[in-house]
Amino acid sequence: MGQARATAVVLAAGDGKRMKSSVPKVLQVAAGRPLLAHVLTALDPLALDDRIVVCSRRIDEIKAAIAPEGLVADVSYVVQEPPRGTADAVRVALEAASTHSAVLLVVQGATPLLSTQTLRALLEAHAERSAGVTVLTAMMQDPTGYGRMLRIGNKPTKIVEERDASPQEREVREVNAGVYVFDVDALGSVLPKVDAENSQGEYYLPDVVELLRSQGLSVHAERTDPGEIVGVKTRAHLALVSKVLRRRACERWMLEGVTVIDPDVTYIDSTVTIGRDAIVHPFTFLEGATHIDENAEIGPHTRIVDSSIGAGATVGYSVVLSSDVGPEVSVGPFASLRPGTRLEQGAQAGSFVELKNAVVGPGSKVNHLSYVGDACLGAGVNVGAGTVTCNWDGQTKHETVIGDDAYIGSDTMLVAPVTVGERAATGAGAVVTRDVPEDALAVGAPARLLLGRGDRMGRKARKERTGEPEEPRQ
């Protein structure tokens, strides 16, 4: 028989007390995304009528955190208040469902390693057997912390929570993953019979398994890889699943043609994208909405967050935050690109250079020991070592503008707001407090203007002498 349409319910109302955090458990971040976002991503490709997230009273916080993930289609949120256990959470979801699907898929909101393939296979197995419930289980070497699936012979009979299990039952290694596929009508007939007679005083969804069996309905269990069912209850679990997700990301990109020199010490968030023939060296951290284009070379010892790196660019021993690095750009070693920085084609930001909210034009070079903030540099600019754009007057940030082919001498202080014209130059140690016209040279402290003495790279003079166009900018 064909697979019936299903509604998915994600149980996300737990506070996560063992995390010892003010952040809801399902919003703890693993490999760049909240745990709940990983689960919703796994559900996204499935043919589902609805996706219902059962939240605590912190629903607004959860919705706000998930909204930027682009997972809003067919996702609705309901509140379970007070939280009275997983069976009660499912009851709340069923009451809020906008459609009446024949099948209900229930997953936990803090199990980020579940794959779409496993969930699809579980739905298909349920449909093939016309079961009352199909439970996802796994064989664990150490089942501590998990509910146990009990069987008579080979037939599943009930699930017992560890805290309520006998010593003999705790020896069972087949554990409940907390993922279920129910026949909705069958579930509805037994859900009101679930009681809270247990150590937690809660309504346990696993109790439904025994109730369905007692009514003669079939109960099936499908085993999966134990690595997929790890749930996050502590920060140790969070570190474990993050490691697995980042390893998956490395393997995914290697299959797509990216060279990852050593995946064991490379940290790629699940939100990152990388082009073919890029090379990622060890101890590189690629985080957030970062894109690495084809043939770029990243690392070693580099952190890039929410940034784009152009084709053929190199970034090593550096930190790049919310910046745009263009094609064939060179960054580092030991450079810091702060938010709002853009380096255009062929630009360079070298050793111990810090850029913030700055545009560095094509072929321009800021190579040594300089700070350039709130600035716009044209094409072909050369910035000498120790240059500083003095952009803050104690109250307000001001902009520095440097025209094409300007030459900024070593240890120049550019006191913003200030403009340096095309082909203008500054002498070493100049303190520039007023605009420098094109082709002028500014020297001294404060700087004196020597008109016509700029063009330190000889570009205008060469053009006038030979009649040839200026040298192409690298």
N, C-alpha and C positions, 0 to 999 in steps of 0.2 A: 504494500500500500504506500501511497505518497506521503510525504511529510506534511503534517498540518501546520498552518501558520501558528506562530507562538508570540507570546508576550514575555519579555524579560523583566525580571525584578532584581534590582541590585540592592543588597542590604548594606546600608551605609550610615546607620544611626549610632554605631558604637562610639563612645567618647575616647577610647584608647587610653585608659588610665595608666597602663603599664608603659606607655610612651613617655609619661611624665612631661607632657607638652601642653601648651595653650592652643596648639593647632589641632583640629579634628584629625583623627587617625587617617581617614581616607584622603586627606589633603597633604599628608606627609609626602615629600618629593623623593622619587626614585628615578635616577637617570634623566633628570630634567622635567619630569611630569608628575603631577599628583597621582597617587595610587589609583584613585577612582578613574582618572583619565585613561590609564592603561587598560582598566577593565572595560570601559566604554569603547575604547578603540578596538578591543578584541570582539566586542558585540557588533560593531558597526557594519561589517560586511554581511551579517546574517540577515535572512529574510524574516524580519520581525514586524509585528503589528505595532508594537509599542515598547518603549524602554522606560521603566519606572524606577526611580532612585528613591529609596526610603531613607529619609534623613532624620537627624535629631532637630531640636529647636534652632540649631545653627544653620538652617536651610539657606538663608540669604548668603552667608559666608561661603557655603559650598557651591551654590549656583554661580557666584561671582568668580570663584577660582576656576571653575570648569568652562565658563563662557569663552575665554580666549583660546581654548583648545579646539574650537570648531566642531564640537560634538553635540550641537543643540538639536539636530534633526531627530524628531520622534523621541525626544527625551523629556520626561516630565518628572517633577519632584513632589513628594508628599512627606508630611511630618508624622513621625510616630512619637506621640507624647502622652503619657510618659513611656520610656522604653521598657517594654515588658517581655522581651525575648523575640527570637526569630520567627516563631509561628505567628505571634501577634503582628510582627512587621509585614508578613505576607498577607495577613488579613487586611491590614490597612491598604496595602497596594491593590488588592483585588477590589476593594470598595471604591478605589479611586480610578480604576482602569477605564479608559474611554472606549475600549473595544472588548468584545468577549471572545478571546481566542480559545481554541480547544486545548492548547498546550501552554504550560507556564514553565519557563526556564528561570531558575533562581540561582544567583551567583553572589559571592561575597565581594564587597567593595574594596577589600584590602588584599586581594590575591592577584597581583599585577603580572604574574608569569603565565597565567592561563592564555592559551592560544585560541585563535578563531577555529583552527582545524580541530582541536579537541572538542570545543563546544558544538561545532557542526556535527562531528561524529556522534556525540552524545544524543543530539536531537534525532539523528537518523536511526540510531539503535533503538531509541524509544518508539519511533514510528514503526519500525519493523516488527517489534514485539507486542505492540498494542498494550503496553504496560500501564499500570496505575501510577508507578513512579520508577524512574531510572536514576540511580545514584552514581555519581562519579567517585571512585575510590582509588587508592594507591597502596602498594606494599612499601612500608617504611622500615628501614633498618632500626631506627629509633622512633617509635610512634608516640613518644611523650608529648603531651599537649593536645593530641587529636582525639576526637571521638572514634570509637572502634565499630567496625562493621562486623556483626555477629552472624554466623551462618549455622544452619543444620545441614550437614553434608555439604553440598555445593550451593544451596539455596540461601540467599540473604533473608534474614528474619527480623533483625532490629539493629538500631544504632544506639550505642550507649556512650554518654559523655564520660570523659576520663574521670572527672571528679565523682561521678556516680557509679563507676565501674568497680567490680570486685577484683581482687588480686589476680584471679584466673583470667578474667576478661581483659585486664591490662596487658596480658602477655600476647594478645592478638596483635598482629602486625599490619593487618589491612585496616586502613583508616578512612574516615569520611572526609572528602574534600570540601564539603559544604556547598556542592553544586548539584542541583536536582532538576529533573524534568518531570513535571506532573501532568497527568490528565486533569484538566481543570474541574470537571464535574466530580471526579473521584476525590480530589483534594477538598472541594467544597463540602462533601458529605462527612468528612472526618475532622476537618479543621476545628469545628466547635467542640470536639471531644477532647482536644489536647488540654491537659491540666498543668498546673504549676507545682506538682508534688515532686520537687527535686531540690538539690542543695542550694540552687540559686534563686528558687522561687520564681522562675521564669517559664514562659511557654516556649518549649523547645520544638523547632521544626522537625528535627530528626525523629521525634516521637510519632510523627505521621506515618513513618515507614511501617512500624509495627501495627498501627491502627488499620492501614490499608490491607496489610496481609491478613489481619484477623477477619476482614470482611470478604476474603476470598479473591482480592484483586492481586494481580501479579506484581512482584517487586523484582527489579533487576539491578545489577551493579556492573558498571563498566570501569575497568581499571585503566589508569593512565600513568605516564611517567611521574614519579614522585616529585621531580624537580618543578613541575608545573603548579603544584597545589600549595606551595609554601605561602602561608598567610603571614602578614606583618602584624605582630603583636608587641614587639619591642624594637628598640633601635638596632639591636644586633640583627634582627630579621630584616630591618630596613637596609642595612649595609649589605646583607647577603643577596637580597633580590636586586639591589642596585648593581652589584657586581655582575650578576647574571645578565641583566638587561644591557649593560654596557658591553659585555662580551658578545651578546647577540648582535649588537650594533656593529662591532668590529667585523664579525663574520659576515654580516649582510653586505657591508661595503667592500670587503675583500672579494666576495662573489660578483660584485658589480664592477670590478676592475681597479680598485684602490689598493695601493700597497701600504699595509700597516706593518711596520718593521717588527714590533713585538706587542701583540694584543694583550699580553698579561700586564703591561704597564702603560697602556693607552686607554684613555677614558673618554668615550664618545657617547653623548646623550642620545636618547632615542628620537629627539626632535631635530637632529643635525642632518644635513644632506651634503654629499661629497661627490664631485665629478670624477670621471675616469682618469686613470694615470696620475692622480694626486698621490703624494707620498706623505705619510704621517709617521713621524719619528717618535721614539719612546718618550714617556713622561709628558705627553701632550694631553691637554684637557680641552675638548670641544663641547661647548655647552649652549643650551637654549636654542634660539632660532638662528643658528649659524649655518652659513653655506660656504663650502670650499669648492672652488671651480676646478675645471680640468687642469692637470699638470702643475698645480700648485704644490709647494713643498712646505710642510708645516713641522715645526719643532727642530730639535728636541727641547724639552723644558719650556713649553709654551702654553698659555691659557688664552682661549678665544671664546668670547661670550657675546651672543646676539649680534654677530658681525658677518660681513661678507668678504671673502677673499677671492680676488680675481684670478683668471687663468694665468698660469706661469708665475704667479707671485711667490715669494719666499718670506716666511716669518719664522724666526728662530730665537729662542731664549727671551721671549717677550710676552707682554700682556696686552691683549686687544679687547676693548670693551665697547660695544655698541658703535662700531666704526665700520667704514666702507673702504676696503683696501682694493685698489684697482688692479688691472692686469699688469704683469711684469714689474710690479712694485717690490721693493726690498725693504723688509722691516727687521731691525735688530742687528746685532745681538743686544739684549738688555734695553729694549725700547718699551715705552708705555704709551699706548694709544687709548686715550680716555674718550668718553661718549661725545659723539658729534664730529669725530674726525673723519675726513675723507682724503685719501691719497689717490691722485689720478694717475693714469698710465705712466709707468716708468719712473715714478717718484721714488725717493729713498728717505727712510727714517732710520738713522744708524744708532751707534752705541750710546746708551744712556741719554736718549732723546725722549722728551715727553711732549706729546701733542694733545691738545684738548679743544674741542669745538673749532677745529681748524681745517681749512682746505689747502692742500698742497698740490699745486698744478702739475701738469704733465712734465716729466723730466726734471722736476725741481728736487733739490737735495738739502736735507737737514741731517747732517751725518754725525755730528759729535756733540755730546754734552750740552744740549740746548733745550730751552723750554719755549714752545710756540703755542700760545693759547688765545682763543678768540681772534683768529687771524685768517686772512685769505691771501695766499701766495699764488702768483701767476705761474706761467710756464717758464722753465729754464732758470729758475731762481737758485742761487747758491747761498746757503746760510752757513757761516763759519762757526767754529767751535765756541761754545760758551755764550751764544746769543740768547737773549731773553726778551720776549714781548712782555712789557710791564703793563699788564692789562687791567689791573685793579687799583683804583685810587683810594681805597678804604671804604667806599660807599657803592661804587658802580663799576661794572666791567665795561671796558672799552675795546674797540676793534683796531687791529693793525692790518693795513692793506699794503702788499708789496707787489709791484708791477712785474711784468715779464722781463726776464733776463737781468734782474737786479742782482747785485753782489753785496751781501751783508758780511762785513769783516768780523773776524773773531772778537768775542767779548763785547759785541754791540748790545746796548740797552735801547730798545725801541719803546718809548714811553707813550702809550696809547691815550687818546686816539691819534693816530699818525699814519700818513701815507708815504710810501717810498715809490717814486715813479719808475717807469720802465728804464732799464739799463742804468739806473742810479746805483750808487755804491756808498758804503759807509766804511770808514777806516777802523782799524782795530781799536777797541776800547771806546768807541764813540758812544755818547749818550744823546740819542736823537729825540728831541722834544717838539719839533715842528716838522711839517711836511718837507720832503726832499723832492725837488722837481726831477723830471726825467733827465738822464745823462749827467746829473750833478753828483758831487762827492761830498759827503758829510763827515767831518773829522772833529775830534776833540770832545771835551766835556764841559759845558754842553756843546753840542756839535756846531761847527761853522760850516756854511755851505760854500763850496767851490764849484761854480757853474761850469759845465762842460768837462769836468774832470772825472766823471763816472765811467761807465762802460768798462769795468775792470776786466771783463772777459773778452774785450775787443770785438764784440759782435757787430756793432755799428761801424767801427773803423774798418773792419775787414770787408764789410759789404760796400762801403764807399770806395775803398781802394781797388777792389777787384770787380765790382759790379755783380758779383755772384751772390746768390741767396745765402742767408745765414745757414750755418751748419745745422743739420737736422738734430733735433733734441732727442736724447736717448730716454 
